[in-house]
């Protein structure tokens, strides 16, 4: 009786071992593969951003008032801040001196101290093994496509594990300059168009993100009795 039970199990084990190292489908078409808790194919085609990083800027003094109104404990940022679930890192520097600006992370947003008409750079780093599509809205304007900012994929792309520095608008080639901010509207604005004093960076999984090598078998292909406990569903995060 025991041998009758073990034979099918061993047969399935051998079948799994044969396909274990050859399972390299196009992950975009494989709904069994997961990206950040969502089927990868859905995440890749989604029109909704994976995340939207928010940075609020104002002159020193006023930025402290905005942080106080946020009513949360601020943390000082050294160079780059990891955003959200660790998809990207974000930072700001002076375009002339190259020095990173005084930035604090508070209540899920970055607070940047910048003087009016000060030229600055946006530093972005992709922390994932997948390429990302971006859209950048500054003071309510889409710096890539022009016009009113929107959470819509643009031509900006951030390759896997790579960095990108923006110091001017790709659309107009004008340098990025902080503007004079006197209100606290940026604290409460959640619309894709944004407002003066608010920088929003929307991030998507790139539509042409490639397959990764070294995939493990899917849960549906596990052999009985969990004989291969080291194999788990592959996560792209």
C-alpha positions in Angstrom: 0.0 0.0 0.0 2.8 2.4 0.9 4.7 1.7 -2.3 1.5 2.5 -4.3 1.4 5.9 -2.6 5.1 6.7 -2.9 5.4 5.8 -6.7 3.1 8.7 -7.9 4.9 11.0 -5.5 8.3 10.1 -6.8 7.1 10.4 -10.4 5.9 14.0 -9.7 9.1 14.8 -7.9 11.2 13.6 -10.9 8.9 15.6 -13.3 9.4 18.7 -11.2 13.1 18.3 -11.1 13.3 18.0 -14.8 11.5 21.3 -15.3 12.8 23.1 -12.3 15.7 24.8 -14.1 14.1 25.2 -17.5 11.0 27.2 -16.4 11.8 30.5 -18.1 8.6 31.8 -19.5 8.0 35.4 -20.6 7.0 36.7 -17.1 4.7 39.3 -18.6 2.4 36.6 -19.8 2.7 34.4 -16.7 0.1 35.4 -14.2 1.5 33.0 -11.6 4.5 35.4 -11.1 4.0 38.1 -8.6 5.2 41.7 -8.5 4.6 43.5 -5.2 1.6 41.3 -4.4 0.0 41.7 -7.9 0.2 39.5 -10.9 3.2 40.8 -12.9 1.3 41.1 -16.2 -1.3 43.3 -14.5 1.3 45.5 -12.8 3.1 45.9 -16.1 0.1 47.2 -18.0 -1.5 49.1 -15.2 -2.4 52.8 -15.7 -2.3 53.3 -11.9 1.2 54.1 -10.6 2.9 51.6 -8.4 3.7 54.5 -6.1 3.8 58.3 -6.1 6.7 59.9 -4.3 5.9 63.4 -2.9 8.4 66.1 -2.1 7.3 69.4 -0.6 9.7 72.3 -0.9 9.8 75.8 0.6 12.4 78.3 1.9 14.2 77.6 5.1 12.0 78.7 8.0 8.8 78.2 6.1 9.6 74.5 5.5 9.9 74.1 9.3 6.4 75.4 9.6 5.1 72.9 7.1 6.9 70.1 8.9 5.2 71.1 12.1 1.8 71.2 10.4 2.4 67.7 9.2 2.3 66.7 12.9 4.7 63.7 12.6 8.2 63.0 13.7 10.7 64.1 11.0 13.8 62.1 10.2 16.8 63.7 8.6 17.8 62.4 5.2 21.4 61.8 4.2 21.6 62.2 0.5 18.9 59.8 -0.7 15.7 58.6 1.0 14.2 55.2 0.4 10.6 55.7 -0.7 7.6 53.6 0.2 8.3 49.9 -0.2 11.9 50.4 -1.4 11.2 50.7 -5.1 13.2 53.9 -5.5 15.5 56.3 -3.6 15.0 60.0 -4.0 17.2 63.0 -3.1 17.8 66.7 -4.0 21.0 68.7 -4.5 22.1 72.2 -5.4 22.8 72.3 -9.2 25.7 74.8 -8.7 27.6 73.4 -5.7 26.5 69.7 -6.0 25.8 69.6 -2.3 22.8 67.7 -1.2 20.1 69.9 0.2 18.6 69.8 3.7 15.8 67.2 3.4 13.6 65.6 6.1 11.3 62.7 5.7 8.0 63.1 7.5 4.5 61.6 7.2 5.4 59.8 4.0 6.7 62.9 2.2 10.1 64.6 1.8 10.5 68.2 2.9 13.1 70.1 1.0 14.6 73.4 2.1 15.2 75.5 -1.1 15.5 79.2 -1.8 13.4 80.8 -4.5 15.2 80.7 -7.9 17.7 78.2 -6.6 18.7 75.7 -9.3 18.4 72.1 -8.1 18.8 68.5 -9.2 16.5 65.5 -8.6 18.4 62.3 -7.9 16.5 59.0 -8.6 17.8 55.5 -8.0 16.0 52.3 -9.0 16.4 49.8 -6.2 14.7 46.9 -8.1 15.9 44.4 -10.7 13.2 45.7 -13.1 13.1 48.8 -15.3 10.7 51.5 -14.3 8.6 54.1 -16.1 8.3 57.5 -14.6 6.3 60.7 -14.7 7.5 63.9 -13.0 5.2 66.7 -12.0 6.7 69.9 -10.6 4.6 72.8 -9.4 1.6 71.3 -11.3 3.5 71.0 -14.6 4.6 67.8 -16.4 8.3 68.4 -17.1 8.5 65.7 -19.8 5.4 66.2 -21.9 4.5 69.7 -20.9 1.1 71.0 -19.8 -0.7 70.0 -16.6 0.9 67.2 -14.7 -0.8 63.8 -14.6 -0.1 60.4 -13.4 0.5 59.0 -16.8 3.6 57.1 -18.1 6.1 59.4 -19.9 9.2 58.8 -21.9 11.3 58.9 -18.7 12.7 55.5 -17.9 14.9 54.3 -15.1 16.8 51.1 -15.9 17.1 48.3 -13.3 19.5 49.1 -10.4 20.5 52.4 -12.2 20.4 56.1 -11.2 19.1 59.2 -13.0 19.7 62.9 -12.3 17.3 65.5 -13.6 18.5 69.1 -13.5 16.3 70.5 -16.3 13.0 69.9 -18.0 13.4 67.4 -20.9 10.6 69.2 -22.6 11.8 72.8 -22.5 15.5 72.2 -21.5 14.9 74.9 -18.8 16.8 74.3 -15.5 14.8 73.2 -12.5 14.3 76.2 -10.1 12.6 76.4 -6.8 9.8 79.0 -6.7 8.6 81.2 -4.0 6.1 79.3 -1.7 4.1 81.1 0.9 1.1 78.8 1.5 0.7 75.3 2.9 -1.4 74.0 -0.1 1.2 71.4 -1.0 0.6 69.6 2.3 -3.0 68.7 1.3 -2.9 68.5 -2.5 -3.4 64.9 -3.6 -4.5 65.5 -7.2 -2.1 64.4 -10.0 -1.8 67.9 -11.2 -0.3 69.0 -7.9 0.3 72.6 -6.9 3.2 75.1 -6.4 5.7 73.7 -4.0 4.9 70.1 -4.7 7.0 67.6 -6.7 5.4 64.3 -7.5 7.1 61.4 -9.1 4.8 58.6 -10.3 6.5 55.1 -10.8 5.3 52.2 -12.8 6.8 48.8 -13.6 8.0 49.2 -17.2 5.9 47.6 -19.9 8.9 46.0 -21.5 10.4 44.7 -18.3 12.3 41.5 -19.2 12.2 38.0 -17.8 14.6 37.1 -15.0 16.8 34.1 -15.0 16.9 31.6 -12.1 13.1 31.3 -11.6 11.9 28.7 -9.2 8.9 26.4 -9.8 5.4 27.7 -9.3 3.4 26.6 -6.2 1.1 24.5 -8.5 4.2 22.4 -9.4 5.4 21.6 -5.9 5.8 17.8 -5.4 3.7 16.2 -2.7 4.9 16.0 0.9 6.8 19.3 0.3 9.9 17.3 -0.7 11.5 20.5 -2.1 11.0 23.0 0.7 13.7 25.3 -0.6 11.7 26.1 -3.7 9.2 29.0 -3.2 7.2 31.1 -5.6 9.5 33.6 -7.2 9.1 37.2 -6.1 10.3 40.1 -8.3 10.6 42.5 -5.3 
